Amino acid sequence: MQCFPLAHILAVLVLFLSGCVTNPETGRSQLMLVSPGEEASMGLASFTQIKQQEKISTDTVANARVTRVGKRIQQSVGREIPNAQWEFVVFDSPTVNAFALPGGKVGVYTGLLKLAATDDELAIVMGHEIAHVTSRHGAERTSQNYAIAGIGALAAFGMEAKQVDPAKRNMILAAYGIGSQVGFALPYSRLHESEADSIGLRFAAGAGYDPRAGATFWRKMAAQGGQKPPALLSTHPSDADRIRNLEQLAPRYMALYEQSKARYQ
Ligand SMILES: [Zn+2]
């Protein structure tokens, strides 16, 4: 049996007790046992690894499109990802997927670019993925898993991301919906999905993209379901409730959209 010094046990206890934060957007209380710094360094390290493993697209049109939309969303997100090292990478794969990692790293697969026919739709997806990061959903899910597994906060043991054992790093990757790297990915809960939908629409609208594209994109996405749903759908489940919710949310962001769009014309 492994024994920890009393100070460590106390530190873990304090972190468990004080490990709650409030989501600034929704006021919801979230359990957080992973610090923003740890999360960001895990995101950056993981992204470097993914870029080595996946085929990066050399398609100039696809790259220009993702960079164009990404830069505008980056402006719209602003300081909601502190000290972000923004990077937008296109991966050459028919997989219908996209993801964002803490630290401002965004990956989009060419398979998704085909389905997201307009820049508005692409912005909806990128905004949604980035909203999971600004809401720290992956860190929250990892914290819940730590709590269930009885694992204390990494910080309590003075560990840094590079020293974190790969199983824990995989946990955070899976928590951000990146399954191909670790063999499994966790579907986001309905609560996380609706939070990311709402915040994602705000990011897209603030970048001058039409929030009404949310419902059209997810309706198309939902139609892709069936026996073997696309990767994005397996981690971001969609149903009629979600599409109705997006339709109801869009009018709230129309003024922001019109105002922001004028800046890019
Ligand atoms: Zn999602």
Residues whose N, C-alpha, C, O or C-beta is under 5 A from the ligand:
A	BS01	ZN	Y188 E193 A196 H236
